[in-house]
């Protein structure tokens, strides 16, 4: 990769890393469905300037449901239950392993020995984290986060079936899907209507929503998609490892997050497992942009 493109890949991963503390800021004023509505209303605004990509409506709706709606309703709900953002930035990368497994099951893309070894290391790390449930980590929060990662992996496979569609236009049009079902869910479960939550929200929360919808979703994925179209996935994918590292450091600096040693060990093993799969020399997994 050229130096400027490596810098772009690194900057994109840092942008995604800061998404995790931004979610914690926004979830203080908005419920999970409300935050999902607002994030994707903002992300969908460029639809007025972009023609529909060459993809079937069925594909757009399914990608919008699994990659965006279900994933973020689950992840934001995990935050609402107290999932620490630094931990979330690591556990969400379990989607890489779910994607590898689903690709083997449905696409016949069987994992290599190196991928299997990486998954084994990561799952040992996940088991260590599971032993730390209680206190600041509720079992339900961890379960929702893993379910969100699984939904993300389904979305990844759906994206691979939409080959030929410009990634930025595709994601913008898929952003039209989450607001309506999320708004209906909010109306059913939230005591405070979304317009009231907006009126009462703090400026940091509103800025966090704008950051998630524009910088993270639109700018970040436009840059990542451009890089994936220009270079092989194996050259771009390793930069995804910067995202959880940034998330951990940003959460520690902004919220003073301190974890027990066992949890740090588990997070380190997950990152080590990712490195085994993503670093040069390994067969890259199917397209797995680190949505956050």
N, C-alpha and C positions, 0 to 999 in steps of 0.2 A: 504494500500500500504506500501511496505517496504520503509525505509527512503531513500535509494539510488535511488529508483525508483521515489519517490516524488521529489527528487532533479533533476532527469533527466527530469521529466515533467515540473518543474518550469524553468529549463534551456532552454528547447525547446521553451516555450512560450516567454521567454526573447529574444531568437534568432529571433523569428518571429516579436516581437515588434520592434527590430532594423531594420527590413526590410523596414519599412515605411520611415524613414529618408534616408535609402540607395537608395530608389527609387527616392526621390527628388534630391539626388546627381547625379544619373545616367541620369535622364531626362533632366539635364542641357546640356548634350552633345549628347543625342540620342532622336529621336522621339519615340512616343509610339510604332509603329510597329517595329522599329529598336531594341528597348529595349526588346520587346517580343521575337524577333528572337534570340538575343544574350543570353538572360537568359536561353532559353530552348535548345539552342545548347549546352551550358555548362552543363545543367541539364541532357541532353540525352547522354553524353559521356560514362557513365557506360554501355550503351546498348551493347558495344562490349564485355563485360564480363558476361552479364546476358542473359540466354535463354528467349525466349518469354514466358510470363506467360500463364497459362491456362485460357485464356479469348478470346472471339471471336474478330476478327479484327473490327467488327462493334462496339463493346463495347469500344475497345481501342480508335478508332477514335472519337466516340461521347464524351467520357470522355475528351479526349485531346482537343476537340473543345470547350466544355462548361466550363470545370473546369480550363483549361489553356488558350486557344487561345482567346475566346471571353471575358472571365473575365478580363484578363490582358490587352488586347487591350483597353477595356473600362476604367479600373482603371488607366492605364498609361496615357490615354487621359485626364482623370479628373485631374491628376497631371499637365499635360501640360497646362491646363486651370487655374491652380493656387490652386487646392485643397490642403489645408495644411495637411502635413503628420500626425500630431497629431489627427486631426479630422478624417482623412481617417482610422486610426487604430480603431476608434470607429464605424464609419458608416458601415464599411465592416462587422461588426458582426451582422448587420441586416439580413445577410444570414441565421442565426440560425432561425429566425422567418419565413423567406421565406421557409426554408426547412421544418419546422413544418407544414406550410400550404400546401405545395405540397405533403408531405407525407400523409396528411389527404385526399387530393383530389385524389391522384393516387394509394396510397398503402393501404388506409383504416385505417391508423394509426392516429386515431382522437386525437386531443390535450386534455389534462386534464384541469380541471379548473385552476390549478396552471400555466400551460403553457399559457393559455389564459390571465390570469392576468399579467404574465410577459410580454407578447406581447403588452398588452394595455399600461403598464407603459413605455415600450421602444418606442412605437409609439408617446406617448406624448412628450418624449424626442426628437424624430426626428422632430416633429412639431415645437418645440422650436428652433431647429437648423435651420429649414427652414425659420423661421422668421428673421434669421440673414444674409440671402443672400444679396449680395451687398458688395462692398469693396473687401475684400480678399476672398470672397466666391461667385462665380458666380452660378446662378441657373443651368446652363448647367453642371458645374463641379459636383454639388451635384447630379444631375440627372444621369450622367454617373456613378458615384460611386454606386448609388443604383441599376442601371442596372447591374453593375459588380457583386454586391452582389447577385442579382437574378440569374445570369448565374452560379455563384458559387453554389447556392442552387440546380440548375438543375444537376450540376456535382455531388453533394453529393448523389442525388438519383441514378444516374447512377453508382456511385461507390458501393452503397449498392447492386446493381444487379450483381456485379462482385465478389460475395463472393467466397472465396476459392483461389483467386489469391493472391500471396504474394504482400503486399502493396508497397514495395520498387521497385520490378521489374515492377509492374503495372504502377507506376508513372513514372519510367524511360522510359518505352516504350510509354506511353502517351505523354511524352515530345518530341517525334519525330513528333507529329502532328503540333504544333504551328509554327515552323520555315518557312515552305513553304508558307502557306497562309499569314502569317505576312510579309514575304519578298515580296510577290506579292503586298500586300497592300502598303508597303513602296515604291516600285517602282512606284506605281500609284500616290502617294500623296506627297512624300518627294522630296524636291528640291536638297538635298544633298544625294548622294548614301551612302549606309551603309558602304562600305569600306573606303570612304572619312571620314565619321563620326568617324570610328574606328581610322584612322590615326591621326585625329585631337583631339581625346578625351583626357581629362586629366587623370592622374593616379588615382585620387579619383573616377572618373566615372568608369574606368576599374575595379578597386577593388570592387566597388559596384556591378557591373555586376557579377563578380566572386562570391561575397558573396551571391547574390540572387540565382545564379544557383547551387552552391555547398552547402553552409552552410544552407541556408534557405530551398531550395527545396529538396536536397538529404539527408543531415544529419538530418535536422529537421523532415522531414516526415518519415525517417527510424526509428528514435527514437519514434515518436508519434505512428506510426503503430505498433511497437513492444510493446508499452505500451497498446494499444487497444487490441492486441491479448492476452496479459497477464492478464489484469484486465477488469472489467466491465466498460462500457463507462461512467456510472455515477460517477465512482471514478476518471477517467482521465479528463473528460470534464471541471470540475471547474477550472483547471489550465489554460484553454484558456482565462480566465478573466485577467490573467497577461499580455497577449499580448497587448491589447489596453492601459493598464496602462503604460507599458514600452514604447510604441510608443509615448504617450503623454509626458512622462518625457524626453525621448531622443530627441524629436523634440523641446521641450522647451529649453533643454540644448544646442543643436547643432545650432538651428536656431533662438532662442529667441522668439518662438511662444507665443503670448499672445492673448487670446480670450476674447470677451465680456462676462460678467457674465451670460447672458441668454444662451450662447452657452455652457459654462461650466455646467450649470444646465441641459441642454439637454443631454450632454454627460454622466453626472452622472445618469440620468434617464435610458439611454440605458444600462449602466452597471448594474444598479439595476434590470432592467428587465431581463437581462442575468442571473444575480445571482439567481433570483427567479426560472428560468428554470433549471440552471445547477448545483446549489449547492445541496448537499446530501438531499435526501428526495423527490426530484422531479423526475418524469419519464424523463429519458434523451431523447433528440431528436435524430433522425437518425444521423448516423455518420457524423460529421461536423468538420473536421480538419480545423483550421484557416489558410488557404492559404493566403499568402501575397506576 
